[in-house]
Amino acid sequence: MTGAPLLDRLRDHLAEAALLAEPGLAVLAVSGGPDSLAMLDLLAALAPGLSITLVVAHADHGILEGSAATAEQVRRIAEQRYGLETVVEALGLGAGASETRARTARYRFLRHLQRERAARYLVTAHHADDQVETVLLRLLRGSAPAGLAGIQSRGPRGLVRPLLPFSRAELAAHAAALGVPITVDPSNRDPRHMRAWVRTVLWPVIEQRVGAEGRDALLAVAGHASREVAAWDRLLDALPELGLVVEEGRFEVAREVLTGYHNVLAGRILRAAARRAGVRLAPSAAGRLVRFAARATSGRRIMLGEALGAEVAFSRLVVSVDAAAPAPQRLAGNDGELIFGRYALRWSREPAPEQIARGGWTTWVDAEATQAALTVRPPSPGDRLAPLGGTGHAKVARLLMAARVPRGERRAYPVVGRDEDVLWIPGVCRGSHGIPGPGREAMRIDVVAR
C-alpha cells in the first residue's frame, strides 16, 4: 500500500478509519505550508465522493513580516485553483508572541468559524512526524500513559486529523509537485522553541544512532497508549451504576459510587471521563478530585486548574470548564435566532396559549414587553425575579442553585429580560411580568441547550 499514490492511500485510510464518514461542511485549517497545502489538494479531490463541502480557513497571526502576503497567497490558491471559499482572520499578535498564545488564538478563530458555519468537521494537517515529535516531547515532560497516545485522528467537536499515517517528506513532495507557492515558517526550525529543538537537534541525533527503528518505536508507543486510552473509555460504558453524564467541557458522576472504588481506579475513571468530555485532567488533579468527592459536602467547590472546577451537587460530582460569560444580545425583530454560549435562542410572533408554564424551555412575552429592548444576558449580582404564580421576589442566584445548575456554569446561563427586569430564566423559572393574554399576539421564545 505504501507504494500506491498518496491520494489512493488517503482514500483507503479515510474509509478504514471512518474519518469524514458523514456528509457535511468541513473547515480546513491551511497555513500555506507544504503539509496543509498537500491536505488541501488531496481533500479537494476526495470531497465530492465523500459528500463533503470544504471551506478554507487561514489564521494570519501577524507575528512574522509578510504574513499578510502569505494569507493572500493561501486565498488565491484556494479560490482560483480549487474554487473554494476562503476565510482569513488577522489575529494581530505581533512579533514575539509565544507558540502557546498563537495556537490558542488560532484555534479560537477556527472553532468560532466552525460554530458560525455549523460545520461538522474541523480538519488539520498533523502527520506522522508531528506524532513522533509529540510523543518524544511528552516523554521528556513525564507525561502519563494517556499523554503518550500523542495526537489522535479524532478530537472533540468534529476535530479530524486525516494525515497521521503519512510522513512530512511525502506530503512535502506532493505539495512541491503542485507548482504553487509554499510558505515555510522559519520558527519551525528555530531551536529556541522546544518542538523545533526536538525536530532539528534531538531527533537527528536519535535517528543517526538508531535509524528508522527509532521512529517506528515511538509510533508504536503511541499505538500502545492509544489502545489503553480506548480500553479505559470502553470501561466507562461497562459501569452504568456510575451514572456518567458527559457534555462538551463537562461531566458528572454519582459521587457515592465513585468513592466506593479504590482511589487509583477512581482516579483513572475520572481521567477517562474527562477525556470523553474534552477536558484535560492531570493525574495529580484526579487524585485531588477523588479525595474531594469523598469528603466534601453539597455545594462545596474546588478549582483544579485555571478554568477547571469541580462541585459536589447533592449526590453528584460535577466537573466542568468554567464558561466565560457571553455578551448580552438583543432579540430584535419579529423573528430571529442567535447563539448565547451553549444555548440557541429562536423567537417568532404567534398567539399566546391559554396557559404559560412556569418551567420549561419555551415561553411567550407580551407585545408591550417586546417594544422595549428585549435581551438575553448572563445573570447579574442582585438579579431578582417575581416567579409566575408565586408571591414576592426570588434571587436569580438561588433559583439557579435550586435548579441544580452547577456553580461554574451559572455565570454563562441565559437570562431573558427587558431593561433591568428579569422576565425568564429558561429551564428554571418564568417570571410574572410580561405575560400575554390568551390568544393575544406575542413573541414566542424557544431555548435549546446545544
Salt bridges, closest charged atoms under 4 A:
ASP8 OD1 - ARG11 NH1 2.88
ASP35 OD2 - HIS127 NE2 3.09
ASP41 OD2 - HIS174 NE2 2.78
GLU72 OE1 - ARG75 NE 3.63
GLU79 OE2 - ARG75 NH1 3.90
GLU85 OE2 - ARG117 NH2 2.74
GLU99 OE1 - HIS193 ND1 3.65
GLU116 OE2 - HIS112 NE2 3.82
ASP129 OD2 - ARG168 NH1 3.99
ASP130 OD2 - HIS127 NE2 3.32
ASP130 OD1 - ARG168 NH2 3.74
GLU133 OE2 - ARG168 NH2 3.12
GLU133 OE1 - ARG195 NH1 3.42
GLU133 OE2 - ARG199 NE 2.89
GLU170 OE1 - ARG9 NH1 2.74
ASP190 OD2 - ARG192 NH2 2.63
GLU228 OE2 - ARG268 NH2 2.74
ASP233 OD1 - ARG276 NE 2.98
ASP237 OD1 - ARG276 NH1 3.14
GLU247 OE2 - ARG250 NH1 3.96
GLU247 OE1 - ARG342 NH2 2.34
GLU248 OE2 - ARG157 NE 3.48
GLU252 OE1 - ARG250 NH2 2.74
GLU252 OE2 - ARG316 NE 2.86
GLU311 OE2 - ARG410 NH2 3.74
ASP322 OD1 - ARG301 NH2 2.38
GLU337 OE1 - ARG346 NE 3.93
GLU350 OE2 - ARG444 NH1 3.65
ASP383 OD2 - ARG377 NH1 2.83
GLU409 OE2 - ARG250 NE 2.21
GLU409 OE1 - ARG342 NH1 3.94
ASP446 OD2 - ARG444 NE 2.94
